Amino acid sequence: MDRSQKSEMVDWIGNVFDSNEVVLVFHNTGLSVSQVAELRTQMREAGGGVKVVKNRLAKIAVSGKSGEKISDLFKGPTVLAYSEDPVTAPKVLTKYAKGNDKVVILGGIMGETPLDESGVQALANMPSREEILSSIAGMLGAPASNLAGAIGAPASNIASILKTLEEREAA
């Protein structure tokens, strides 16, 4: 890797920390190329990304930024997992790590807050943005349907009374 490529990589890593809500650091101790590709695919489909980084370049990229708080995690075979949604990357990574003992989650950062492995697990257990939005929509729609049912009930009651009266007269 020449000097210009290193500079581009430092800029890219800095941009990852600036433009994503959560950045996780994990070790891949012996993952095959196909396993890393599988993790990348799962993360991309969920709306995140995975990238193997050089530790020295990562430390340079995060110096002076909020990511500097986790610069001590950049040791060994380091990989970054990131997403704009604070729950996406932790969910995908912890799910993948459960099925693969070669993935060791070290921690990460969410905004300005550094996370350890238990913090990453806590984020993974939270509902996703889509789940929260759908439950809010359901809560907002329930009173409207109850109101429509209450308004429509007297009309249907009057109609059934009128029908009963007509049947009595006809008999």
Residue pairs with C-beta under 8 A, 6 or more apart in sequence:
1 9
1 54
6 57
9 53
9 54
9 57
9 61
10 57
10 60
10 61
11 61
12 61
13 53
13 57
13 58
13 61
13 62
13 80
14 61
14 62
14 65
16 23
16 49
16 51
16 80
16 82
17 23
17 61
17 62
17 65
17 66
17 67
17 109
18 65
19 84
20 48
20 82
20 83
20 84
21 83
21 84
21 85
21 86
21 110
21 111
22 82
22 83
22 85
22 86
22 87
22 88
22 89
22 90
22 108
22 109
22 110
22 115
22 123
23 67
23 80
23 81
23 82
23 89
23 108
23 109
24 80
24 81
24 82
24 89
24 90
24 93
24 105
24 107
24 108
24 115
24 120
25 70
25 73
25 74
25 78
25 79
25 80
25 106
25 107
25 108
26 78
26 79
26 81
26 93
26 97
26 103
26 104
26 105
26 106
27 76
27 77
27 78
27 79
27 103
27 104
27 106
28 36
28 52
28 77
28 79
28 102
28 103
29 76
29 77
29 102
29 104
30 102
31 39
31 100
31 102
31 103
35 100
35 102
36 50
36 52
36 79
39 50
39 92
39 93
39 96
39 103
40 49
40 50
42 92
42 96
43 49
43 50
43 81
43 83
43 88
43 89
43 92
43 93
46 83
46 88
46 89
46 91
46 92
47 83
47 84
47 85
47 88
48 81
48 82
48 83
48 84
48 85
48 88
48 89
48 92
49 81
49 82
49 83
50 79
50 80
50 81
50 82
51 79
51 80
51 82
52 77
52 78
52 79
52 80
53 74
53 78
53 79
53 80
55 74
55 75
55 76
55 78
58 71
58 74
58 78
58 80
59 71
59 74
61 67
62 68
62 70
62 71
63 71
66 109
66 111
66 112
67 109
69 109
69 112
69 114
70 107
70 108
70 109
70 114
73 106
73 107
73 108
81 89
81 92
81 93
81 108
82 89
83 89
85 128
85 129
86 110
86 123
87 123
87 124
87 126
87 127
87 128
87 129
88 128
89 108
90 108
90 120
90 121
90 123
90 124
91 123
91 124
91 128
93 103
93 105
93 120
93 124
94 105
94 120
94 121
94 124
95 124
96 103
97 103
97 104
97 105
105 117
105 120
106 117
107 114
107 115
107 116
107 117
107 119
107 120
108 114
108 115
108 119
108 120
109 115
110 119
110 123
113 119
115 123
127 135
